[in-house]
Amino acid sequence: MSDCLFCKIVNKESPADFIYEDDTLVVFKDIRPAAPVHLLLVPKKHIRSVNDLEDGDRDILAELFMVAKDMAREMGVDRSGYKLLFNVEKGGGQIIFHLHLHLIGGWKR
């Protein structure tokens, strides 16, 4: 999608400092972090929302969760705890309509 910010980031047409990239997804820091650690895990395939997932997208979902686990370990929040969050549609807080998973953590308790 030509007007999708995350498609532009995935295609390296808009800047983002990738922490991780593979054939399926990219990971970068949120520009408006809600916590000391706030990463966005974004599939390279444009999927508008959780509501638009298809059966063929199961491998993408599995990759999102496995990479999130690895990123939590790399960022040092795997033992202290973190949140994984999908915002779905406007009423659920989705602002950019390209599926993405938030990894949020790093609070001192």
N, C-alpha and C positions, 0 to 999 in steps of 0.2 A: 504494500500500500504506500503510495508516494507521499502521503501527508502524515504518516504514522511516525512519531518521534522515535519509538523504539526500533522500528524497521530501519530508520536512518542511522541510529546508533549501531545496530547489528551490522549494517552494510558499510560502516565507517564513513558515513556522510556527515555525521554529527559527532562531536567529540565526547568521549567517555574514556576513563582510565580503567581498562579491563583488568580485573584481578584474575580472571579465569576465562578460558574459551576452549570449546571443543566443537565437534561437528554439529551438535544439537543446540547449544546455548552459550550465552555469555553471562558474566557476572561483573558488576561494577557497583561502586558506592552510590547511595542515594544522595542527590544534591541537596535535599532537605531532610537530613537524618532526624529520626524520632528517638534515637538512642545512640550511645557511644559506638555501637556497631550496627549499621543499617545497610545491608546489601540488597541489590535487586538481581534476581536470577531470571533471565529473559530468554525464552526460546527463539531460535533463529527463524523458525516458521511463524508466520503471522497467524495467530489465533486470537480473535477479538476478545474473548472472555471465557471464563469457565463454562458458561452456558453454550459456547460454540465448540466445545471439545467433541471430537468424534472418536469412534472405536480405534481408529488408526493412530490416535495420539497417545495411546497408553505408554509407549516407550519414552515419549517426551516427558510425561509426568513422572515416570520412574527415575529418569535422569535428573529432573529438577530436585527430587527429594534426596537422591544419593549425593549429588553435588552439594546440596545445602548442608548435609551432614558433614561432608569434608570441609566445606568453607567454615562451618562453626568451629571445627577443630583447629583449622589454620588461624582463625581470628581469636582463639583462646576462650571461646564462650561455650564450648561443648559440655564442660562439667558444671559451670555455674548456671547455665540455662539460657535459653533463647526462645523466640517465637518465630513460627512460620505462618505467613498470612497471605491469603489471596483476597483482594477486594473484588467484589463481583457486582457490576453495573453501578450506575450513579448512586442509587440508594444504599449500596454497600461500600461507597467510598472510592470506587474506581474512577480515576481521572484520565488515565491513558488507556485507550482501548486496544491493548495488545497484552495478552496474558503475561503476567509476571508474578513471581513469588518474592515476598519480602522476608529477609532473615534479619531479625531485630534482637539485640541483646547487649550485654556489656554493662548492665547496671550494677552498682555496688550495693549489696544487701547485707 
